[in-house]
Every structure is written in structure tokens, then in C-alpha cells.
Amino acid sequence: MLDNLTQRLAKVVKTMRGEARLTESNTADMLREVRLALLEADVALPAVRELIAKVREKAMGEAVIGSLTPGQALVGVVQTELAAIMGADLGPDASQLSFATQPPAVILMAGLQGAGKTTTVGKLAKYLREQKKKKVLTVSADVYRPAAIGQLQTVTAQVGADFFPSQPTDKPVDIVLAALDFAKRHYHDVLIVDTAGRLGIDEAMMQEITALHAAVKPIETLFVVDAMLGQDAINTAKAFNDALPLTGIVLTKLDGDARGGAALSVRHVTGKPIKFAGVGEKLDGLEAFDPQRMANRILGMGDILALVEEARKGVDIEAAQDLAHKIKGGGKFDLNDFKAQLGQMKKMGGLAGLMDKLPAQMQQAAAGASMDQAEKQVRRMEGIINSMTAQERSKPELIKASRKRRIATGAGVQVQEVNRMLAQFEQMQGMMKKLKGGGMMKMMRGMKGMMPGMR
């Protein structure tokens, strides 16, 4: 997201490295780069003007002038103001959902057709069940789009929440009132209402959603907007903000946009906090939005906290502890363990997902490696291990030439690929032996060279 801004700022920091202090001229150079990058990223002009004015004012302050690294100091000012314009100035609780009402708390989802509302309802239901331990009911008031009700029923079932059925012949207000009554009688904590979208703003849609809002009095009214809309996101946000008392914004498809200006524009236009960011197609691809952390990612500082959270969600702690006990107890690291490690990596969002959260310097260090190729390689290695017998997986030393040929045929690969996978396994096995002796530093040295570009 906003990759261009990251690159432009890195360039300016480099050119300012030899400067003794911040001056009007070198600050102006950097602000020009920031302005161009923001405009290229489809950020609304009023938002760009406000950000540039605030950065200029802060950069000329006493706190920065005495800095030994003026380029870095200026990036710090940009980071602070970028976070503020995305909602950090609203306080730490602004992006939290409110449940301060008699259950069920109603969440109304509004937005254009194609913004990803229905998928987002599923993602939000999963988030509330797993992260907030809520009993969730979903309902579709979209009686216009073919298969909309069926789509919501499917995603709701996938995340383990409850679904209230409706018919295309029913009236939207009747549907949501019946769902609300059902939620009360069955002690649901949250009712999420998926509303109808249109391909464009129209009066009938706005009147319908206003009537729905009046009928169920939601505690949260979330505007779902596609991050790839660019300037169009601003007009859509204005229309919904005028029609409804919005409480927050959900940005979808944030990972699919190299420009990503909607994150700054929509927040600036509505004055409402961005509460969630949707990434990827998977139903666990919903992140609570944190302006500070998003500003860090935009500026190439990475998001290590998100990386830790991914690890916590993806890693099976019990399995990791079992492996540690096995190694410490003198057990051998075998191909079953190796396959489990590959699976853990996939659970953490794959290599590309992890790379996105690393600081820019670390991303550059691994720039020579194709993440897509690396992920394909991981899948291929799993296929090779799956072609082995249980005995071969637990005793890899049995795998000689004839077995390798059979395994290669079963996996649909060349024998050389089986050899390569076994060599990587042996490398990992050697590292595990060092871990057994408590040699963590030895193991870290052993990892050097395993990741392309990280020498």
C-alpha cells in the first residue's frame, strides 16, 4: 500500500543524509515528494493539503531542527501526521466496536455492490466469535442481488456463526425486525445485517437503508468501501455519510492496491474512524485497523506487531512444545515434523503475507527471492512428502535411489526435486540438533544462507 510514498521517502532520506539541519529548502524538497506520492496514490486533494501543512508546521519546530539525522526526523513527523489523518487523533478506543447496549448489539453494514460487504460480514462474524467470544447471528436484507442470501448463508456456516434465513420476496425491514426478534429470543450477543448494494448511488437505496437504520437502531453502522476505488471512494463516502450516522469504516481489498489512497481520503471526508481492514479472500483476512501501525507500514517501517499476531494465530503452540520436548529428549527430527513446519508457515499467511509486514530494509534484503516461487516450492515439498510411506517419513535414511524414483513419480516431479527437498530437510535436521544442545546462536548462524538474499 502506498509503495510509491515509501520509495520516495527512502530516496529523500538518502539525499538528506549529509545535511547538518533541516532548512526551508530541503524540507520543501521532501514535502514535494510526499505531495506527489500522495496524489499519485489517489489521496483526495483536501487530505493532501492538510497533511502537508501539518508536516511543514511540525518540521520547522524546535524539536526537529537540532536533530542529528534530519531526514529521519522528517520521516518521523510524516509518520505522526499520517497516523493522525488516518484516525490516531481520535484516541485509542475510536477503532473499537461498541457493545454498550442491551444484547443483541446490531451492526449494520452499508456500501456499494462489489465492495465486498457479504464476505466482510463473514469475516467480521469470525473475528467477533474468535477474538471477542461473542455469539453471532447474521442476516441478509439484500433481496435484489441473485444468490446474495445464499452467499451469506455459506460464509456464515464456514465461520461457525448462526444465520437467519430470508426470502427474496420479503421486505428488507420485515426481514431485519424478524432477525432481531430471533436474536433476542436465542440470546445472541451480536446481529450483523448485510444490506443491499447498488452499482452506483441512487435515492431508492439510500431511502431503504435509512428505513432499515431507523427500524433496528444499530449501535454500529459500518461503511464498507473498496480500497481500489481511488477518487470514487470519496464521492461514495460523502453520500453514505450524509444519509446515515456512520460510526466507522471497513476498508476492503487493501492488499490488492499499490496506491491505497482511499485509506486516507475516506477517513478525512467522513471524519469517522477506520475500524477494520480486509485483506485477501480468506475469511480470517480481517484486521483491526491501527493508524500508527498502518503509518509504519506505509513508510516502510514494517508492522512487527502484526507479524507477532499472525504467528500467534497461525502457530499451534501445543505442537511446537511437543516438538521441542521430542528434540530435547533425544528424539529425531523426521519428515513428519518437517511437513508440520511447512504447514505452520502456510497458516501464517504464506511468505508473501509475512514479507509485507517486514521493514523495508529486510524486504530489500530478500528482494532477489520470488515469494510466489518460494510458496510454490513449499507446496511441491509437501506433495513429495505426501508421496512417501509412513515408514519413509519417520525413517528418512531408508530413502535410496529406487524409493526416490517411486516418490518422484507419485509426486509428479523429477528425482532432482526429491534430492533437493531431502537436502533442505537435512539442513533443518542439523539445525534442530544444535537446538537440542541449547546452541541457539549456532542455529541462527546455520540459518544464514537458507533464505535467498539474506547473506
N, C-alpha and C positions, 0 to 999 in steps of 0.2 A: 504494500500500500504506500502511495506517495513515494515510490522508489526514486523518482527524479529529484525530489527535495533532499533525500538522503545523500545522493551523489553530489548534488550542487553544494551542499553544506560541507561535505568532506573536502571538496576542492578548495572552498574558501578558507577553511581552517588551515589547509596546507599552505596556501599563499600568504596567510597572515602570521605564519609561524615565526618569521623573523621580525615582526613588528614589536616595538617596545611598549606601545599602549594603543588603546582604541582612539581613533580620531574620527572626525566628521566624514572624511573621505573614505577610509577603509570600512567604516560601518555602512556607509551608503552603498559600497560595492556589494557587501554581503546581503543587505536588505533587497537590493535589486535582484540578486539570485533567488532569494526567498520568494519575492513577489512573483517572479517569472514561473518558478516551480509550482506555486500555489495556483496561479491562473491556468497553467498547463494541466493541473490536476483537477480542473473543473470546479474549483472552490469559488463560491459566489463573491463578486467584487466587493460588496459591503463588508463581508467577513475578512477578506484580504486586507482592505484598508484599515480595519480595526486592529488586526493583528500587527501589521507593520507599524502603525502609530504607537502601539503599546511597547513593542520591542525597541523602537527608536528612543522612546522616552526612558525606558529602563536602562538601555545600553549606555546612555550618556550620563547615567547616575554615578555617584562617587564609588559605589561598591565595585564597579567593574573597571574603572579607569586604572586602578592600581594593580590589576591582575597581571601575573607574570605570563599567562598564556591568554592573550586577548581573544584569539579565535575560539578557543574552548569556552571562555567566559560568555562570548556572544551566543554560542550554541546553547549554553545553559539558560540564557534569557529567552531564546526562541522556544526551548523545551517548556519552560514555565508558562509562557503565554499561549503556546499551542495546547497544553493541558487545560489551561483556564478557558480557552474558547471552546473546548470540547466538553466542558462541564465541571472541571475541578473547582471552579469558583463557587459552585452550588453547594459544596460541602460533601463529606464522605458518604452521607446517607442518601444523597439525591438519586443515586442509581439503584437503590434497593427497592424491591416491590413492597407495597404496604399491605398488611393483612389486618390492620386495625379496624375491624368491623365484625359484626355478628356473622359467623360462618353460614353459608359459603361466601368467600371473597370472590367477587365476579371480576374477571379480566376480559375486556372487550378488545378484540384485535381488528384494526382498521387498516386499509391500504388498497392500492390498485391491484388489478388482476395481473398475475405474473410476478408479483413482488416476493412470493414465497410464504404467504400467510399460513396456508394449511400445514406445510412442512414445519413452519416455525411454531405452530400450536403444538404439534407433536414433540418438537424439541423442548419447548417450554414445559410441557407436561412431564417429560422425562426429568428435566432439571429440578422441577418442584418436588417430584416424588423422591429422587435420589439425594439431592442436596438439602432440601428443606423438610423432607419427611412428611409431605402433605398427601392427603387422599384427593385425587384429582378427577373431575368429570369434564369431558369435552362435548361440545355440541356444534353442529353446522347450521347456520342460518342462511347459507348460500343455496337458494332454491333455483338459481338461474344456470349455473355452470354445470354441464353434464358431468356426472360422476364425482362432483365435489364432495357430496355426503359420504360416498363410498371410500374416497381417498382419505378423508379424515378418520373414518372407522378403521381403516387399515393401519394408518400410522399410530393411532391411539392404542390399538391392540399390540403393535410392535413394542411400544414403550411400557405396556403393562398398566395403563390408566383405564378408567371407565368411560364408556361412550353412550351418549343419549341419542337414540335414533330419531330421524326426522324424514319427512317425505317432500319431494319437490312440489307437491300440491298444497302443502301447508303454508300459512303466512309466517314470515320471519318473526314477528313479535309474539305470536302464539307459540312458536317453537321454543324461543328462549324463556318465556314465562313457564312453560311446562317443564323445561330442563331445570330451571331454578327451583321449582316446587319439588322435583325429583331429588335434586342435590340436598335440599333441606331435610327431606324425609329419610335420606340414606346417609346422612351425616358426612357429606363431602366437605373438605376444607376449602377447595377452590373449584370454581366453574369457569372454564375458558370458552369464550364464544368466538367462533370463526365466522366472520361476516362476509357478505358478497362483495366482490370487487368488480371493477369495470376496466375496460381498456383505456378509458380516459375519464376525467372528472365530468359528472353530469348531475343535474339538480335532483333527479329522482333518487339516485343512490345516496346523495347527501341527506335527503329528507328521510329515507328509510333508516339510515344508520343513526340519525338524530332521534328517531322514534324508538329504536332499539335501546339507545342510551338512556332515554327517559324511562323506559319500561323496567330495566333491570338495575339502574343506578350503580354502574360498576365502580369499584374502588380504584381500578387501574384501567385507563384507556390508552392502549399502546398503538402507535402509528408504525406500521411495518413498511420499510422502504428499501428498494433495491439500491445497493451502493454503486451500481454501474450506471444509474440513471443520469449522473452528472448534473447539468444545469436544470434538467426537467424535474429533478428531485425537489428543487426549491419551490417551483410552482405548485407541485402536488402537496408539499408540506404546508404551504400557506393555505391552500383550500381546505385541507383537513383540520388545520389548527383553527381556522375561522368557524368551521361547522361544529367541532367537538372540543370539549375541555380536555385536551390531551394531557396525560400525566407523564408520558415518556415515549422514547423511540426505540425501535429494534432495527438495526442495520443488517440486511441480509446480503449474501454473496460477497462478503468483504474480502475473501481470499481470491476472488476471480477478477479483481480490478487493480491494475497497476497504477491508476490515477487516484481513485478513492476520495475525491473532494467532497462527496456527499456527507462524510463523517463530520466535516467542519461546517458545511453550509446549512444542513438541516437543523443542527443544534443552534446555530446562530439565528436562523429565520424564526424558529418556533420558541426559542428560549427554554425549551424542555430538555431534560437530561436524556442522553443515550443510555438505555438500561441494559441492552444486550447486543451482542454482535454475533451474527450467524456465519459460520464458516463451514464449507463443504456440504456434501449431500447427506452424510450420515446423521442419524438422529441424536448423536451426542455432540454434534458440532454447534453448540451454543455456549458462548462465553459471557459471563457478567462483564459489562463494559467498565473499564477503569481508565479514566482520562490520562492519568500520569503514565501508566504502563503503555497505553497506546501511543502517547507522545514519544516515549522512549523508542518504541519500535519504528515509528516514522523516521526518527532521527538516527536510526542505525545503531542504537544502544542496546537493542535486543530486549527480550522480555523473559528474564531468567525465572521470575516467579511463575509465569505461565508454564515454563518448561518443567518446573518442580511439580506443579499441579497435574500436568499431563502424566508425569512419572507416577505420581501418587494414584491417579485414576487407573492408569494402564498396568502398573506392575502388581502382580499377585504376590503380596508380602509373604504369605504363608509358604508359597512355592519357593521364593527366594531364600527364606530361612531354612527350609528343608534342604536346599542345595548346599547352603553354607555348612550345615551340620554334617551333611554327607561328605563334603570335601575335607572338613576338619577331622572327621572320624576316620580318615584314610580311604574313603570311597573314591572310585574313579569317575571322572567326568566323562560321560559317554555321549553317543549321538542323540539319545532321547533328551538329555539335558541341553545339548546344542540346539536341537529343534525348539525346545521350550524357550530358549533365549531369543531365537529368531521371532517366535510368536509374540513375546513381550515387546520387542521393538515395533512390530506391526501395530500392537494395541496402543502404543504411544503416538499414533498418528503418522507413522512412517517417517523415513529420513527427511523427505521434503518438508513435512509439517514441523519437524524438530528444527531444521535448518532455519526456517523463517523466524524462529524465536531467538536465535543466537545473535550476539552483537555483530555489527558489520565486519569487524576485523576478522572474526572467526569464520564468517561466511566467505570472505575473500580468500582465507587460507585454504578453504575446501572448494574454491571456485572451479578448479580443474576437474572436479568429480561431477559426473552427471547423476543427479539424485534419482531420476527416472530409471536409469540403467542400474543403479545400485539396488533399487527396490525390486526390479525385475530379477536381479541376481538372487536376492533373498528368497523370492518366490520359487525360483529354479532350485535353489538348495533344499527348500522344503520338499519339493517334488522328488528330488533324488533320495532324500532320507525316507520318504513315504514308500519308495520302491524297494526298500530293504526289508529283510525279515526281522522279526523281533530279536532274534539271536544276534544278527549282524549289528543292530542298533546298540545292543548292550555290550557287544564284544567286537569293536571296530577292527581289531587286529586280525580277525578272520577274513577280512575283505581282501582277497588276492585277485589276480588277473581275470579268471573266469567269472567270479562273482561281480567284478566291476563291469564286465561286458553285459551281464544279465541286468544289473541295476540301471545301466545306461539305456538299454533297450526299453526297460519298464518306464523310465522317466522321459523317454523321447529326447535324449541328449547324447552328445559324443562322450566317449570314455575319458577324454581330456578334462571334461567338465566335472566328472566324478572325482578325478585325481585332484583337481583344483579345490573342490569342496572339502575333500579329506585333508588337504594341506592346511586349509583355513581352520578346520576343526582341530588339527594337531597343534596349531598355533594357540588357539583358545585353551586347549587342554594343558599346554605348557604354562600359560598364564595362571590357570587355576591351581597348578602345582605350587607356584610361587605364593599364591594367596594362602595356601594351606600352611606354609611356614611363616605366615604373618608378613611376608615381603611385599607390602602394598606398593612401595616405591619401585621395587623391581618389576612388579606387574605393570605399573604405569609406563616404565621405560620400554617394556615389552610391547605395549600397545602402539608405541611410536612406529609409524610406517604402515600400520594396518588401515588407517583412514587415508585415502588419496589426498595429497596436498598438505597434509598435516605433519610435515617432516621438520 
